[in-house]
Amino acid sequence: MSTSKDFPIADHIAVGAIGEPGKRVFLIQARYLDELVTLKLEKTQVAALASHLGELLQELPRPGHLDEPNPILVPYEINWTVGSIAISYDESDDRIYLQFEELARDEGEPSSLQVGLSKEQSALIAIQGTRLIEAGRPPCPLCGYPLDPTGHACPRTNGHRAPTL
């Protein structure tokens, strides 16, 4: 069932991960009034979101005081998996808007969620997302794919040797 939700200003926003590096599931969570939505993302989406928010915030007046980032609230249920993310800034209300659209499925229209954030909330998401990515497995110096403690099948070595940590 397709749903479209609009949270004009989130009263809770968090990005997080569950599981061990290499097997983590990335989540973004927003709450408006009494409605909590938890969405599943890919690691690359978290990295891109953090990076783009950081770039956007550099072009805007500096955010105010930042608290610690919010944790993922439990219990939660994953509503759907994110397919695309759009970021926009509305100068008239000084808000950053995140638009999440569900990963395409065979039947029906995809679900969507629009969340309005203050600059401070956006900065916290950028910080929290960057921390999550940096806490993961280090990249292979040859190909950039994540390294496991046992190495990996690096495409740059044609299978002859696998870089290790």
N, C-alpha and C positions, 0 to 999 in steps of 0.2 A: 504494500500500500504506500503510495507516494504522499509525503507530507512536506509542506513548506512552512517554516517557522521564521519569525522575525523577532530577535531580541534587541530592542532599540539601544539598550545599554546593559551589558552583562553585570550582574552583581557578584559573579564568580567566574573566573576564567583560569584554566590551568592546562598545561601540556605535561605529559608524563609517559612513563614506559613501565611495563610489567614484564618480569622474566629476566633471565641472564643475558648478558651481551652475546649476540649471535642468534638469540632466540627471543628477542624482545618484541613486544607488541606495543606500538606507539599509539597514544590516545590524546585527544583534545576534548576538553570538557567545558561547557558553558552552562550557566544557570541564570535565569531571569525569573523574578518573582519566585514561584515554587516549582518551576519546571526545569529539570536537569537533563541535558542532552550530552551523551558521551559518544564520540565518533572515533573510529579507528583510522589511522594514517600509516603511510609508509615512512621509513626513516628519511628518505630523500625529500618527502613533502615537509617533514618537520624542519630539516636543514634549510630548505628553500624558504619556508615561512619565516624562520628566524632571521635569515639573511635579508630578505626583502623588507621585513618590518624594520630591521636595523638601518637599512639604507633610507627608507622613507622617513624615519625619525630624525636622521641627520639633516634632512631638508626642512624640518619643522622647528618651531621654537622649542627649546629644551623642556622635557617633562619635569614635573615637580618631584617631590620626595617619593622614593621607591621603597616599599616594604619588601619583605621576602616574597618570592613567588608562591602562589597557592599550590597546595597538593591536590592530587586527584581525590575527589570525595568518594568514599565507599559507604555502602555498596553502590554499584552502578551496573547498568546493563548497556552494552554497546548497541546503539541505535542502528548504525549502518557504517559502511566503509566509504571514506572520502575518495572521490575520483579527481575532482579539481578544486582549486582554491583561487579566489580572486581577492585582491586587496585594493581598497580605495580610501580616499580621505575626503571628508566633507568639511570645507573651511567654515561654512555657516554655523555648524554646531561643534566644530573642533573635535571631531570624532574620526577614528579609523574604523572602517567596516571590513569585516572578513565575511566572504561569501563562500560557503562550502556546498559542493554539489556531490551527490552520491555517485559512486562508481557505476557506470552504465550496466544495466541488466537487460535481460531479454524482453521482459514484459513491463508495460506501464512507464510512466514518467519517473525520472529519478527524484528523490527527496532532496530538499535544500534547506540550508540554515544560514541566515544572515545575523551576524553578531556585531553590535556597536561597542567600541572600546575607547576608553580614554587613552591619551598618549602614555600615561603611566602604566596602564594595563598592557598596552602594546609593548612597551619596553620590557616589562616583566616576562611576557611570552617570548620575546626575542632572547632574553637572557636565559630563561629556563630551557628553551629549545637548543640553544648553543651548548649549554651544560650537558644536556642529554646526549647530543651528538658526540661531544668530546669524551664522554664517559664510556663510549662504545669501544669496539675493537679497533686497533690502529690500522691505517691503510697500508697496503703493500707498496713499497717504494717504487716498484716497477710499473704496476698497472692501476693502483689506486683502489682495488677491491679490498674488502676487509680481510685481515689475517686471522687465522685461527692459531692456537698454540702449536699445532702440528704443521702449520704452513697451509698452502692452498694450491690448487692447480692454476698457476699463473699463466695466462695466455701469452705473456711476453717471453716466456721461457720455452714455449713449444713443448711443455710437459717434461723437460729434461731435469729440472730441479724446482722445488717449491720453496720460496722464501719462508722463513720462520720468524717468530718474534725475537 
